[in-house]
Each structure stands twice: as structure tokens, then as C-alpha cells.
Amino acid sequence: MTVQEVALREYGPALSVPLRPEAGRALAASGILQSATPDPARDGHWLLRAGSRVGAVRTPGGPVVRIMPKTPVSRLFFLLGFSLDPARAWRDSREGTVDTGAYDDVVPALAHAVERQIDAALRQGVLQGYREVEESALVVRGRLREAEQIRRHFGRTPPVEIAYDAYTADTTENRILRAAAERLLRLPGVPGPVRRRLAHQRVRLMDAAPLIRGQELPRWQPSRLNSRYQPALRLAEAVLRGTSPEHRPAGADPLAVDGYLLDMNKLFEDFVTVALREALQEHTLTARLQAPHHLDTAGLVRMRPDLVVRTGDGRTPLAVVDAKYKVEKADGLLNADLYQALAYATVLGLREAHLVYAAGRWPERFHEVRGTTAGPQGRGVRLHQHSLDLSCEPGQLMSALREIAARLAEAAGYPRS
């Protein structure tokens, strides 16, 4: 006996599920779960435990695996929307930036949100633009490609080799939106009404050429002309980058794992660092995200802090921040985070380092490191721990992050204005 669908919860307890051996091995090799091992207590069952990835995937010959997030879906998509478009999110923090409808699961909410964004983008018609076309034709249009005419036809006419600028709907923007709609239509768990609306949007975008699967996404440039497309484009790119391509374990054939997954570790890190970067601008400070450094003088041990606060000209580091999607504790279980923060502060020559957790016992606390007392103030290196409650309303989250940014600025000698 096997199951068609398995429902897990992010970092929840392991669930014993009847699976064929090949399906269990495929899930174990895919890396989408924290663990997938045979259940020693039940023959033909596998113990499945989800980690930080949420969404839905389907493996060949196996069940659909749905992983529910601990964070409410509406709040999760606020974090995603903020990371994609912080300027708009600051304005709309009371309402959130992504319409997820009434859905409380990741894939249905995502499909609904993307369809609504595409519909809003196309409300004034499908965006068109100029694209250079080179082709063989029976009549002359645009510019004659003389070299190609001679090489292919030895100077005879017709046909003629021509190049011209076509005003067409086959633009990069429309190709990305079409690809996202088609990708969502293939995902498991998309509700029927949303699926029908997505199919309608795909028809509206049929003049755009399909993207070739596996190739890098084409790049688009924000402009006044495509401003109404931009929210939809950012969300569509998140869909196309968050899909699960082939997972290839060492020494094995590729395993096609089809679905959509959001890594909550990465999402929380992006949200915190982008929000702090935007808030620090109010204090005339700049921030660099994921800037590379080295722990040793030989440059062999690489380190990459999530965010380094710098002066307005970007030259002098003032503070360092690392985001942790876990609960801050006081029982010593997260000492490794403090050691990591101390290493960042040491390399950058800073007196303070900050850790931001997804939850904790206190809004803020700090540790003063022994043996680091120096300077006229006689104060050692301080390691600060902050916690955010992701169940709060967006406006409260924004206020908490602004407060952390103000504390960073004050510690760096930039008092509140």
C-alpha cells in the first residue's frame, strides 16, 4: 500500500509513510527533506521529516509531498514581496504586498498571487516593444543583409536576406510571464478556479515565444514603459527560480523532482537584510549584502556576513549583522552563532556584531566578550541578539526592523534624527 499525497509541516515531527523503496530513495536523494529513512519499526514505511523548505513537489513514482510553513502563508508572502520590491512594501506594509486570496497553503497561494499580478499587468493590454528580426523574405523590408544575401543566394533575388525592427508582443517581459503561468499550471495542488484563470492568462500571452527549460532567464530592465509589469515580473521570476529542477545525487541518474519550494532560511535572510538596508538609508548609512571577506591572512577561509553596515560613502564598516531563521535560546545551544558573530567583528575590526533571529525569549539581549576590553571607554566587544515575531502584522514587523536599524546607527555614532 502506498499513498498519493503526504502532508508534512516545516521542522515538524517525522511521519511514517508507506512508500515503495524507489520512491523513498528518490525522496532521500532529492535533498528536499531534512531526512527520509526507512522506518525500522514498520516494514515498507519511510520516516519523512521536513526541514526549512516549504511548498509542494512530486517525485517519479512517488507521492505529492506538501510541506506547510510554520509562518502564516499571508505573512510568508509579505516577506517574499518585501524582498522582491522593498520600496512598494514600505508603502503598503499595513496591507502586505502579495494577494494570496483565502489560501493557506504555499502553492495555491502562489498560483493565485501570480495570476492576479499577471491580470493586473495585462489590464491595459499586452505590452509590445521593438525586436530586431533577421529573416529570408520575398519582398524587401527594412535593411538588406548584403553579406548574407551573397553568401546564401549568390546575389540572386528573391528571396532576400533582410533585417528590420518588428513591433511585437514577443518581448522579454511577456516571455517571463508566460513561462511563469505555464510553470504553475504544471505544479501539483493548484486549485481548479486558479488553474482556469492561469490558462486564460497563458492564452493572452501566446504571441510571446516560450522560454527554453533549463536555460538562464532572460534579463529585463525596469523602465517607465514596463512599470505596470514590474510587480508581476518580480513574482514570476521568483516562481521560475524557486522551481525544483533535476536533483542529481553522486553516482546516480538524475531524479526529476517537479514542484515549487521556498527555503525559509533564505527567505528570512533576504527579508531581514533588505529591510535593514532600506531602513539604514534614513540614517544616511549604506549596507552591503553578502560581501565576501576572509578569516585568515592567507585568504583561505572565506566568510560572507549577511549585512555589513558602512558609512554613507561605503568606505568604513560600522556594524555587522547575521540573520538566523531559528529561535534564539539562552541555554547555550546556539553558541556557534555567537562564535560566528565574534569572528565577523574581529575580521572587520568592529566593537559590535548583531544576530537577528526569527523568534526568541527576549526582544534584545547582548553578551560582552571577555578579554576584548580596550579603548578609553573600557568596553569589550558586544554580541547583540535580536528576535522578530513573524506572526506579527506587517506594520509591526516594519517597526521592529526600523528600531533595530536605529540601534545599529546609534551604536555606530549616528544618533536618531
N, C-alpha and C positions, 0 to 999 in steps of 0.2 A: 504494500500500500504506500502510495506517495501523495503529496499534497500539491495543489496547483498554486497556492499563494501562502506566503509566510509573512506575518506582521511582527516586526521587531521594534524595539524602542532604543533610541540613542543611549549608549552606555547602560542599557538595561540588563537584567539577568539573562543568562544563556537559556535558550529554548531548545528542547529536544524535539526534532522534526524527522519524520520518516522520509528518507531520500535514497535514491539509487546511488551506488558507490561513485559512479562517474559524475553525477550531479554534485555530490558532496565534495569531491576532489576539485571540480571546476570552481565551486564557491571558495574553497580554501586557497586555490591558486590565484584567484582573481584579485585578492587583496582588498575587496570592498568591505569585508567584515573584520572586526578585531580578532575573531577566532572562529574557525569551523573545523571541528574534530569529531571523529566517531564517538558515539555515546557508549562508554564501556558497560553501562547498566542496561542498555536496550539494543538488541540486535536490529540492524537495519536503520537505526536512527543516528542523526548527527546533532551535536550541540552547536548551535549558532548563536553568536553574541555580536551585537553591533558596536561599532566604535563611534568616531566623530562624524562619519558620513551619513547624510540623510537623503532620502529620495526613494527611487524605485528602480530595480534592474531585473532583467530576465536573462538567465543563462540557458544555453542549448540543452534541451532535455531535462531542465530543472524548473523549479517553481519561480514565480514572480516574487521577489523579495522587496517588501516595503519597509522602510525604516523611518519611524516617526521621530521628529525632533522633540527635545525637552522644552525648548523655547516655543511659545505660541507661534503658529505659522505667520500670522499677520506681523508679529514683531520681527520674525526672521526675515521677511521680505522688506521690512523697513530697513534693516541692517544692509541688505543687499542693495536696495535702492539708494541708500546714502552712499555706499561705497562706489556705486556707478555714477552718481550725479549729486555730489555734495551741495553744490550751490542751490539746486532746487529743493533738496531735502531740508536745508536750513530754513527755507521759506515755509515749507509745508510740514514742519515737524509735528504739528498737532494732529494732522490727518494721516501722516505716513505718505510715502511716495509711490507705492505699488498697490493697485487694486487687485486683491486676491479673492474677491467675492465672499461667499459663505463657506469656502472650502477650508478644511482644517488638515489637509494632507499636502505634502510638498508638490507632487506632480500635478494634481488637479488645480491647485492654486497657481502654479507657474503657468500652466496652459491657459487658464483664464486670464491671467495678467498679461501675457504676451499677446493674446488675441485682442484684448481691449486696447492695448497700446498700438497694435498694428491698425486697428479700426480707426483710432483717433488720428493716426498719421495719414491715413488714406482718405480722411473725411473730405478734404478739399481736392481730391483727385490723386492719381498716381503721379509721383514726381518723375519728371523727364529731364534729360540732360543730353549734352553732346558727347558722342563717342566716335573716335576715328575708325573708319571701316576701310579695309582693303579687299578688293574682290575683282573677279572677271565679269565683265558685263558686255551686252550687245550695243549699248549706247554710252557715249562719253558723259560722265557726271563727275564734277569735282576736278581733281588733278590727274593727269595721265602719268602712270608709273613707267617711265620710258625704259629704265633698265630691265624691269620685269617683262615689259612688252617685247623687247628684243630677245631676252633670254628664253621666254616661253613660246613666243609666236613668230620669232624671226622677222619682226616688223610687219607681219600681216594683220589686217583688221577685217571684220571683227573676229573674235571678241577682243576687248581692250582691257588692259590692267589699269584700274583706277583706284584712287583714294579720295575719300570725302568724309566730312563730319556729318553724322546722322543724328537727328534729334529723336531720341528713343527712350523708352521706359526700361531698357536693358542697362540699368545703372548699378553701380556697386551697392548703393543703399537698398534698391529693390531686390537684388540678388540675396543679400543677407536676410532680409525679412522673409523672403520666400523660403530660404533654407531653414530658418527657424520654425516656420509653420510646418514644413514637411517633417522636420525632425520631431516635433511634438506629436504629430499625427502617428508616428511610429512608436511612441512610448506607451508602456502599459499603464493603465489606470486613468487615462484621460476620459472624463465624463462625456456621455453622448452629446448633450447640447453644446458643450465646448468644442468637441470634435467636429460637429457640423459647421460651427462658426469658423473654425480654423480652415476647414476645407473651402469655405466661401472666400476667405482671405487669400488662400493659395490661388484660386481662380482669378482673383483681381490682379495678382502679381505674375500671371503666366507669361507675360511678354518679357520678363526678366529671365535670363539664362540660369539654369540650376548650377549650384556650386558642385565641384567635384569632391566627393568624400575623401578625406584624408589629406587634402591639400590645405595649405595655410589660408586662413581667412583673408579676403581682400581688405585693404585699408580704405577707410573713408575719412574725409576731412570735414570737421564741423564748419558750417557756413550759414549765412543768412538764408540761403535758398533751402537748406535741408533742416532748418531749425525745428519744424514741426515733426520731423522724423527722428530727432535725436533721442528722446526717451525710449522709443521703440527699438532703435538700433542698439542702444546700450544693453537693454534687456535681452534682445535677440543674440547679441554676441555672448552674453553670459550663458544662454542656453547652449549655443554651439560649442563653447569652450568647456561647459560642465558635463557634456555627454561623455559616456564611458566608451572609449574606443577599445581596441583589442588589448587584452592583458596577456603578456607573453612571459610565463614563468621560465626559468632557466632550464634548457634542455627539453622543452616540451613544445607541442604545436600551439599556435595562437588560439586563445579562447575568446570567442566573440561574446562579450557581455554587453547587452544593449540596455540603455536606460539613462537616467539623469541622477547625478549625485552632487550634493553640496557638501563641501568639507567645512564643518563648523569651526574648526581650528583656524582655517584660512579666512573664513568669513568674519569671525570676531576680530582677528588681527587686522584685516583690511578696514573694518569699521572704526576701530579704536584709533588707528594711526591716521586715517584720512580725516576723522573728526577732530583730532588734536591738531593736525596740521592746519586745518581751516580755522580753528579757534585761536591758535597761536598768532595768526595774522593780525588779530585785534590788538596784540601787544607788540606789533612791529617785529616779530620774530619769524624766522624761517624754520623749516624742518625738512630733513632728508629721510626718506623711507628706504629701508633695506640697503643702506650704503655699506660696501664691503670694507672691512678692516682686518688686521692680523694680530693675534695674541702675542706672537713671538717676533723677535727682531729679524729672524731669518725669513719671515713671511711664509712659513709652512703651515701654521694653524690659522685657518680662516674663521672669521666671525662676522656676523651680519645682524646688528641690532635692528629691531623693528623700526625705531624712530630716534633720530638724534636732533635735538633742538639746537639751533645755531643763531648767531646774531643776524640782524637784518641783512647784512652783506654776505651771509653764508660762510664766513671765514672761521669763526671761533665757535667750537662746541660748548654748550652751556649745560645740557642735561641729556640723559639717555632714558628711553622708555622701551619696555618689552611687554607685549600683550600675551596673556595666558588664558586659554579657554578651559579653565578648571576652577575649582573652588579653592580660595586661599584659606589655609588652615594654620593653626597655631601649635600643632603637635609635632612639628619637625619633619613632616612627610614631604614638604616642598622645599627643603633646604637647598636642593640643587638649583632652584630658581634664584635664590639669594646669591649662591656662588657665581652663577652666570651674570647676574647684575653687577656684582663686585668686579668681575673680570672686565665688563664693559667700562665701568667707571675708571678702573686702573689704566686701561689702554688709552682712554680718551682724556685722562688727567682731570677727572671730574670729582667733586665732593659729594655728589648725589646721583643715585640711579633709582628708577621708578619701575614697579611692576603693576600692571593693571589686570585684575582677574575678572572672570565672568560672574563670580559671586564670592562672598566671604562673610566672616563673622563681624567685621568692623568696616565702616566706610574707608578708614585710612589708619595705618599704623606705620611705625618705622623702627629700624634697628640701627644703632650706631656701632660701627665695626671697631673692634679693639685693635690697638696698635697702629691706628691711622691718624691719631691726633697730631695736627700740625697747624702752623699759621698763627697769626695774632689772636684769632678768636678761640683757639684751642679746641676746636670741634673736629671730630673724626668724620670719615665717610659715612653717609647715611643712606640706607636702603629703604625706600618707601614702598608700601604695599597698598594699593587702592582696589576697591571692588565696585563693580557695576551690577545692578539688579536688572537683568534683561527682561524681567516680567513687567518692568515699569512702562508707563506710557512714553511715546517718543519724546515729548517735550521734557519729561523728567530726565530721560537719558541725555538729552542735549545739555540740560542744565548741569548735570553731574560732570559731563566732559568739559564744559566751559570752566567749571570750578577746578578740575584737575589742571587744565591749561593755565589758569590764573596762578595756581600753586607753583607750577613749573616756572612761570615768568617771575614770580616773586623771589623764588629761590635763586634765580639767575641774576637778580638785581634789577628786574624790570617790574616795578610796582604797578598795581592796578591803576588804570586811568580813571 
